[in-house]
Amino acid sequence: MPAQRSTEGVNLRAFIRDIPDFPRPGIVFRDITPLLLDPRALAVAVARLARYAQDLEIDFVVAPEARGFILGGALAQALHAGFVPARRPGKLPHETLSAEYALEYGLDVLEVHADAIAGGARVLIHDDLLATGGTASALSDLVAKLGGEVIACAFLVELRLLGGRKRLVPHPVHALITYDE
Amino acid sequence: MPAQRSTEGVNLRAFIRDIPDFPRPGIVFRDITPLLLDPRALAVAVARLARYAQDLEIDFVVAPEARGFILGGALAQALHAGFVPARRPGKLPHETLSAEYALEYGLDVLEVHADAIAGGARVLIHDDLLATGGTASALSDLVAKLGGEVIACAFLVELRLLGGRKRLVPHPVHALITYDE
């Protein structure tokens, strides 16, 4: 099983591909798909995220579509937690709660099922990327509306210059790969 | 670790919630979110999908956004395989290949990165739901364009009346939960 393999000696950053001028001129997109393609890098990423959160007694992992789902489901499983998908409007079929947020590239809305988690539940927020923190902040608002408690936020990649970590205060924030430029 | 726990005695179907008239009048939507919320059901679903595919020597799991990512990433990890996200147009930052397909509710396009997998790679197609088979058939087309080989298709839920399985011939198809009405 991947979780029992050593996670030492794997440089996850080496699996991130820089794509200049995507989605707009002047933006360097950090493409995680080469990391996902590599079985060992994928396993190590999930194992390291799980190791960060393993003593936090997480009940649910909340993650936004679409890329947040890729490691989010695996992370929930590794933590013996449930998974709550946060989705674009109109995608969830039952009663929902919603939160608006500012993306790096515009405005958007995320929804969760109104009965997704029980009051007092301990929640880990996950996404592949922490940029301005808008998405994760909206998830934090949604967890509060549901009556849950955000215990921490765990990301694969953090773009530090965009200041997302400050926006998530007072929640602890962990990222496996950070960029300072 | 979840994979070592017994997967016996868990009735995954009991975690699917029927939502009448979603997304259209007359359609019963099979809502998987209660299954995802339950840590044991989530772990059992991933373990059963992995058990089906464990001897197939899968190199990559290919799954479409967004719901296919939730179990797809975990399944790839469980199989020690890589993960290939198939996405809506414009989402993947590098050179892509695309396939059009008819959804149950309209037309759509999926893309994968053109360098996603090496020629001859053994691929498992995954999605949460097999309905008409349009999405999975498009994924199969994309895998062929990439030079890979579709070894099997594994779903959480299959709606048998919609005939998706026939559309995926000759690929083996497995689903954990099937509906005949």
Interface residues (C-beta under 8 A of the other chain):
Chain A: M1 P2 A3 Q4 R17 I19 F22 P23 F29 D31 T33 L36 L37 D38 P39 L42 A43 V46 F60 E65 A66 R67 F69 I70 L71 G72 G73 A74 A76 Q77 A78 H80 A81 G82 F83 V84 P85 R87 G90 K91 L92 P93 H94 H113 A116 I117
Chain B: M1 P2 A3 Q4 R17 I19 F22 P23 F29 D31 T33 L36 L37 D38 P39 L42 A43 V46 F60 E65 A66 R67 F69 I70 L71 G72 G73 A74 A76 Q77 A78 H80 A81 G82 F83 V84 P85 R87 G90 K91 L92 P93 H94 H113 A116 I117
